[in-house]
Amino acid sequence: MKHIQFTFNTKLSTIDTLILPVNDQGVLSDALPKLPQHDALTQLVAQLHESDDFSGKTGTTLLLIQPSGIEIARVLLVGMGEADKLTPKSYLSALKAAAKTLEHSGAMHVANTLIFSPPPAHSIEWATYHNSQLFQHSEYDYSHESRGEHTPKASKLAQIIYPCDPQRAAVQQGQATAFGMALTQDLANMPSNFCTPSFLAETAVELGEQYGYDVTILEREEMIEMGMGSFMAVAQGGDTPPKMICLSYTGGEKNQAPIALVGKGVTFDTGGISLKPGAAMDEMKYDMGGAATVLGVFKALGELKPNINVVGVIPATENMPSGNAIKPGDVVTSLSGQTIEVLNTDAEGRLILCDALTYTQQTYQPSKIIDMATLTGACIIALGHHVSAILGNNQPLIDTLIQAGESTYDRFWQLPLGDEWDEQLKSNFADMANIGGRAGGTITAAQFLARFTKEIDWAHLDIAGTAWVSGKDKGATGRPVASLVQYLVNEVKA
């Protein structure tokens, strides 16, 4: 992924492309700085609008090459719609359209003035963050060897110049977030015969070597000996070795309890004996989206180096049917000592997460735990693909995560927990069942995990609807890296 250089207040004589925000009246933003040839640019935009060559509607773009009377090789007009109706969604849509247009141009050194048009109630810092994150992220191109003869994107974009007061922290965070999202996307997009639990472990080791993290990898025999009966029950059906992958970032005081991120890492989910339908089963390579998110966040932490302590724990395995696979009706004993009746082997994510949550608390004594998982199809039915579900036992923690999601537009929607849903997990043969029926499936899955986090502040992110998209644009999204990085940055400031 090409590293774009972001600079401030550089002489605009060095640029080859100027990006200008235009409203639906054909008028440049009043907040723009006094640009060279400002009057000529204003007149040009007005003429194009009057002649119906550029409407200024949100997300429309027009790239002008060597415009008459303008001493800049390219001028990119970006429609911002009605000035008083600009929303975060429409603003970000305009940024994405601008970045996409630049992809298909020869632009190298670009002056970007879009940060002077943030939606109401948002700051220039907010706009700067999103500009740097989106323009850097636009350089992402999955080009793993598995794509065969795919030719990687040949973008020429090398520099983005902001003709404004420096907002360096916002730029740095936006760019680091884009790097983290790219790693998450690469891992999730990779076929499962490449991205195995061992490959995730190797990626963690590489991050540790690059950024100085402590990395520990637990192997099958060690986890069996420790008593991770729930995690190992899922792993026993496959020949691919499971891993418990642990990373530690120490940016704060050594005696400061870390924040723990726990990510589900099922590198391929067949459903086990409760076999999934064949249609779209290929997308079950994305069932390690939580694990990929943890590694993406750690990539961003390595770039930002915030003053905070964070641990990442990833239970990684395949879920396969075989003569050794766990069967519906089997009872397993978790690391916590609680027993679980496995009524459906396709509800495996909670079985590996519960042991990871217990291990994290026992090993790292974190101040709080946030787990993330492509956990339930029910979440997609409830919320679609626009927001992730959030549930937990500590409202201030949930509120701060929701706030971070709103800021980054990587949003969460809270669902409830309670005794009513907990009762659905009742089993006649164990402490609990691993499913609670079709009703409230996202909630009962979280309620299952809540039984393993009673002594700690905990939030659960169900990202089944947001970690990837299907259809012609199939691919990983890199979510929710942005919101988690923002949350951790906010914790430093708190």
Buried (B, 14 or more C-beta within 10 A) or exposed (E): BBEBEBBBEBEBEEBBBBBBBBBBEBBBBEEBEEBBBEEBBBEBBBEBBEEEEBBBBBBBBBBBEEBEEBEBBBBBBBBBBEBEEBEBEBBBBBBBBBBEBBBEBEBBBBBBBBBBBBBEEBEBBBBBBBBBBBBBBBBBBBEBEEEEEEEEBEBEBEBBBBBBEEBEEBBBBBBBBBBBBBBBBBBBBBBBEBBBBBBBBBBBBEBBEEBEBEBBBBEBEEBBEBBBBBBBBBBBBBEBBBBBBBBBBBBBEEEEBBBBBBBBBBBBBBBBBBEBEEEEBEBBBBBBBBBBBBBBBBBBBBBBEBEBBBBBBBBBBBBBBEEEBBEBEBBBBBBBEBBBBBBBBBBBBBBBBBBBBBBBBEBBEBBBBBBBBBBBEBBBEBBEBEBBBBBBBBEEBBEBBBBBBBBBBBBBBBBEBEEEBBEBBEBEEBBBBBBBEEEBBBBBBBBBBBBBBEEBBBBBBBBBBBBBBEEEEEBBBBBBBBBBBBBBBBBEEE
